[in-house]
């Protein structure tokens, strides 16, 4: 199939997990994450595709003003520099960001990645965070359905 005729449907699944740190006033947290869907990718388009998703966190808080951190895995690429959506042996590059300006790569805090830190209290035990996604234009993509799975880790 020629580059101009290839259209790809791209989606990203976010899976949530939790981890407790000693000394926190938080006794537990649950997280849910909706998928991020890029929709149809046209490799002839000069414009990048953008999308967003939401991570919701709800905690049981005993006392105090407690930090809760959200980290994202690298996904199938194993790299935060460029994440990849996969369709068989075909790849589409993308990345996830903490900000709408697409300047802070959301990862696990290593290298040049950032995590999202929020605070929870007994009066405000829940919050949401927006995940911003960007797929660069002009990638030589084969037609197909592309997917990646990102693990969301909530530490408290």
Sine and cosine of phi, psi and omega as CSV:
sin_phi,cos_phi,sin_psi,cos_psi,sin_omega,cos_omega
0.00,0.00,0.69,-0.73,-0.02,-1.00
-0.95,0.30,0.37,-0.93,-0.02,-1.00
-0.86,0.52,-0.64,0.77,-0.04,-1.00
-0.93,0.37,-0.40,0.92,-0.05,-1.00
-1.00,-0.08,-0.12,0.99,-0.07,-1.00
-0.99,0.14,0.83,-0.56,0.13,-0.99
-0.84,-0.54,0.71,-0.70,-0.04,-1.00
-0.85,-0.52,0.60,-0.80,0.11,-0.99
-0.98,-0.21,0.86,-0.51,-0.12,-0.99
-0.88,-0.48,0.72,-0.69,0.03,-1.00
-0.60,-0.80,0.32,-0.95,-0.06,-1.00
-0.67,-0.74,0.77,-0.63,0.03,-1.00
-0.98,-0.19,0.70,-0.71,0.06,-1.00
-0.93,-0.37,0.82,-0.57,0.01,-1.00
-0.92,-0.39,0.70,-0.71,-0.09,-1.00
-0.98,-0.19,0.57,-0.82,0.12,-0.99
-0.57,-0.82,0.22,-0.98,-0.03,-1.00
-0.73,-0.69,0.35,-0.94,0.02,-1.00
-0.47,-0.88,0.77,-0.64,-0.01,-1.00
-0.99,-0.13,0.61,-0.80,0.10,-0.99
-0.93,-0.37,0.63,-0.78,-0.04,-1.00
-0.88,0.48,0.59,-0.81,0.10,-1.00
1.00,-0.03,-0.08,1.00,0.00,-1.00
-0.98,0.18,0.51,-0.86,0.10,-0.99
-0.99,0.14,0.02,1.00,0.03,-1.00
-1.00,-0.02,0.79,-0.62,0.00,-1.00
-1.00,-0.10,-0.43,0.90,0.06,-1.00
-0.27,-0.96,0.38,-0.93,0.11,-0.99
-0.63,-0.78,0.55,-0.84,0.17,-0.99
-0.84,-0.54,0.54,-0.84,-0.01,-1.00
-0.73,-0.68,0.55,-0.84,0.13,-0.99
-0.73,-0.69,0.56,-0.83,-0.05,-1.00
-0.67,-0.74,0.78,-0.62,0.08,-1.00
-1.00,0.08,0.38,-0.92,0.03,-1.00
-0.94,0.33,0.32,-0.95,0.10,-0.99
-0.93,-0.37,0.85,-0.53,-0.03,-1.00
-0.91,-0.41,0.84,-0.54,0.06,-1.00
-0.99,0.13,-0.40,0.92,-0.06,-1.00
0.99,0.10,-0.53,-0.85,-0.05,-1.00
-1.00,0.09,0.81,-0.59,0.04,-1.00
-0.98,-0.19,0.83,-0.55,0.04,-1.00
-0.95,-0.32,0.94,-0.35,-0.07,-1.00
-0.91,0.41,-0.21,0.98,0.03,-1.00
-1.00,0.01,-0.17,0.99,0.00,-1.00
-0.96,0.28,0.67,-0.74,0.03,-1.00
-0.99,0.14,-0.01,1.00,-0.07,-1.00
-0.96,-0.28,0.64,-0.77,0.10,-0.99
-0.93,0.36,0.45,-0.89,0.12,-0.99
-1.00,-0.10,0.65,-0.76,0.08,-1.00
-0.80,-0.60,0.40,-0.92,0.05,-1.00
-0.36,-0.93,0.05,-1.00,0.06,-1.00
-0.46,-0.89,0.30,-0.95,0.05,-1.00
-0.57,-0.82,0.09,-1.00,-0.04,-1.00
-0.79,-0.61,0.67,-0.74,0.14,-0.99
-0.93,-0.38,0.82,-0.57,0.02,-1.00
-0.94,-0.35,0.73,-0.69,-0.02,-1.00
-0.81,-0.59,0.72,-0.69,0.06,-1.00
-0.75,-0.66,0.78,-0.62,-0.09,-1.00
-0.85,-0.53,0.41,-0.91,0.20,-0.98
-0.99,-0.15,0.88,-0.48,-0.12,-0.99
-0.90,-0.44,0.83,-0.56,0.03,-1.00
-0.97,0.23,-0.75,0.66,-0.02,-1.00
-0.27,-0.96,0.25,-0.97,0.17,-0.99
0.99,0.15,-0.08,-1.00,-0.01,-1.00
-0.93,-0.36,0.98,-0.20,-0.25,-0.97
-0.92,-0.39,0.73,-0.68,0.05,-1.00
-0.97,0.25,0.65,-0.76,0.11,-0.99
-0.77,-0.63,0.78,-0.63,-0.06,-1.00
-0.90,-0.44,0.69,-0.73,0.06,-1.00
-0.93,-0.36,0.84,-0.55,0.07,-1.00
-0.89,-0.46,0.50,-0.87,0.04,-1.00
-0.88,-0.47,0.62,-0.78,0.04,-1.00
-0.97,0.25,0.16,-0.99,0.01,-1.00
-0.98,0.20,-0.32,0.95,-0.03,-1.00
0.98,0.18,-0.36,-0.93,-0.12,-0.99
-0.91,0.40,-0.39,0.92,-0.02,-1.00
-0.96,0.27,-0.42,0.91,-0.07,-1.00
0.96,0.28,0.16,0.99,-0.06,-1.00
-0.68,-0.73,0.63,-0.78,0.10,-0.99
-1.00,0.08,-0.32,0.95,-0.02,-1.00
-0.88,0.48,-0.71,0.70,0.07,-1.00
-0.58,-0.81,0.90,-0.43,0.13,-0.99
-1.00,0.09,0.40,-0.92,-0.02,-1.00
-0.75,-0.66,0.65,-0.76,0.21,-0.98
-1.00,-0.02,0.59,-0.80,-0.13,-0.99
-0.84,-0.54,0.65,-0.76,0.16,-0.99
-0.67,-0.74,0.99,-0.13,-0.10,-1.00
0.90,0.44,-0.88,-0.48,0.04,-1.00
-0.99,-0.15,0.03,1.00,-0.02,-1.00
-1.00,-0.03,0.57,-0.82,-0.05,-1.00
-0.78,-0.62,0.53,-0.85,0.20,-0.98
-0.79,-0.61,0.78,-0.63,0.01,-1.00
-0.98,0.18,0.58,-0.82,0.09,-1.00
-0.35,-0.94,0.07,-1.00,0.19,-0.98
-0.45,-0.89,0.23,-0.97,-0.02,-1.00
-0.90,-0.44,0.63,-0.78,-0.12,-0.99
-0.74,-0.67,0.47,-0.88,0.06,-1.00
-0.99,0.13,-0.37,0.93,-0.09,-1.00
-0.83,-0.55,0.44,-0.90,-0.01,-1.00
-0.94,0.34,-0.22,0.98,0.06,-1.00
-1.00,0.09,-0.08,1.00,0.01,-1.00
0.85,0.53,0.67,0.75,-0.02,-1.00
-0.93,-0.37,-0.28,0.96,-0.03,-1.00
-0.89,-0.45,0.97,-0.23,0.00,-1.00
-0.92,0.39,0.81,-0.58,-0.03,-1.00
-1.00,0.05,0.88,-0.47,-0.01,-1.00
-0.60,-0.80,-0.72,-0.69,-0.03,-1.00
-0.93,-0.38,0.21,0.98,0.01,-1.00
1.00,0.00,-0.09,1.00,0.04,-1.00
-1.00,0.06,0.31,-0.95,0.00,-1.00
0.84,0.54,-0.75,-0.66,-0.01,-1.00
-0.97,-0.24,0.36,0.93,0.01,-1.00
-1.00,-0.01,0.33,-0.95,0.03,-1.00
-0.85,-0.52,0.32,-0.95,0.15,-0.99
-0.89,-0.46,0.22,-0.97,0.05,-1.00
-0.98,-0.22,0.85,-0.52,0.03,-1.00
-0.94,-0.35,0.82,-0.58,0.05,-1.00
-0.82,-0.58,0.20,-0.98,0.06,-1.00
-0.86,-0.50,0.62,-0.79,0.08,-1.00
-0.84,-0.54,0.51,-0.86,0.04,-1.00
-0.70,-0.71,0.19,-0.98,0.06,-1.00
-0.83,0.55,-0.54,0.84,0.01,-1.00
-0.99,0.14,-0.36,0.93,0.01,-1.00
-0.68,-0.74,0.98,0.20,-0.09,-1.00
-1.00,0.04,0.01,1.00,-0.08,-1.00
-0.75,-0.66,0.45,-0.89,0.08,-1.00
-0.38,-0.92,0.24,-0.97,0.08,-1.00
-0.81,-0.58,0.48,-0.88,0.06,-1.00
-0.74,-0.67,0.63,-0.78,0.01,-1.00
-1.00,-0.10,0.72,-0.69,0.10,-1.00
-0.98,-0.21,0.83,-0.55,0.03,-1.00
-0.98,-0.20,0.74,-0.67,-0.06,-1.00
-0.85,-0.53,0.62,-0.78,0.01,-1.00
-0.68,-0.74,0.75,-0.66,0.08,-1.00
-0.90,-0.44,0.88,-0.47,-0.03,-1.00
-0.87,0.49,0.47,-0.88,0.03,-1.00
-0.97,0.23,0.23,-0.97,0.17,-0.98
0.88,0.47,0.59,0.80,0.11,-0.99
-1.00,0.01,0.63,-0.78,-0.01,-1.00
-0.99,0.16,1.00,-0.04,-0.12,-0.99
-0.93,-0.37,0.65,-0.76,0.12,-0.99
-0.99,0.12,0.43,-0.90,0.04,-1.00
-0.90,0.44,0.57,-0.82,0.03,-1.00
0.43,-0.90,0.02,-1.00,0.08,-1.00
-0.98,-0.20,0.82,-0.58,-0.06,-1.00
-0.93,-0.36,0.60,-0.80,0.00,-1.00
-0.52,-0.86,0.43,-0.90,0.16,-0.99
-0.62,-0.78,0.42,-0.91,0.05,-1.00
-0.86,-0.51,0.81,-0.59,0.00,-1.00
-0.92,-0.40,0.73,-0.68,0.09,-1.00
-1.00,-0.03,0.78,-0.62,0.06,-1.00
-0.99,-0.13,0.86,-0.52,0.03,-1.00
-0.93,-0.37,0.82,-0.57,0.03,-1.00
-0.96,-0.27,0.87,-0.50,0.02,-1.00
-0.93,-0.36,0.65,-0.76,-0.01,-1.00
-0.55,-0.84,0.00,0.00,0.00,0.00
